[in-house]
Amino acid sequence: KSRAIPIPVDLDGQVNALSLKTHTSMVQRAVKDWKLSPLGHMITGSLRNYR
């Protein structure tokens, strides 16, 4: 019996793409949570009114 596991030729590219998507979604979620926090409102509010 052969127990070899087929590995895609572009496995490295697939892993990089998956980790990039995961990282991007984690950053977007963190930014959203930060903006919803009281500190995020204070800082973004003061930046909007800055001139």
C-alpha positions as CSV (number, residue, x, y, z in Angstrom):
1,K,0.0,0.0,0.0
2,S,1.2,3.4,-0.8
3,R,0.5,6.0,1.9
4,A,1.9,9.0,0.0
5,I,0.0,12.2,0.4
6,P,-0.3,14.3,-2.7
7,I,1.1,17.8,-2.1
8,P,0.1,20.7,-4.5
9,V,2.9,22.2,-6.5
10,D,1.9,25.7,-5.4
11,L,1.5,24.8,-1.7
12,D,3.7,27.6,-0.6
13,G,1.6,30.2,-2.6
14,Q,-1.6,28.8,-1.2
15,V,-0.3,28.9,2.4
16,N,0.9,32.5,1.9
17,A,-2.4,33.5,0.5
18,L,-4.3,31.9,3.3
19,S,-2.2,33.5,6.0
20,L,-2.5,36.9,4.3
21,K,-6.3,36.6,4.3
22,T,-6.3,35.5,7.9
23,H,-4.0,38.4,8.9
24,T,-6.1,40.9,7.0
25,S,-9.3,39.8,8.5
26,M,-7.8,39.9,12.0
27,V,-6.5,43.4,11.5
28,Q,-9.9,44.6,10.1
29,R,-11.7,43.0,13.1
30,A,-9.2,44.7,15.6
31,V,-9.7,48.1,13.9
32,K,-13.5,47.7,14.1
33,D,-13.3,46.7,17.8
34,W,-10.9,49.6,18.5
35,K,-13.2,52.1,16.8
36,L,-16.1,50.9,18.9
37,S,-14.2,51.2,22.1
38,P,-14.5,54.5,24.2
39,L,-10.8,55.3,23.6
40,G,-11.1,54.8,19.9
41,H,-14.1,57.2,19.8
42,M,-12.1,59.8,21.7
43,I,-9.1,59.7,19.4
44,T,-10.9,59.4,16.1
45,G,-13.3,62.2,17.1
46,S,-10.5,64.5,17.9
47,L,-8.7,63.7,14.6
48,R,-11.8,64.5,12.6
49,N,-12.1,68.0,14.2
50,Y,-8.4,68.8,13.8
51,R,-7.6,71.7,11.5
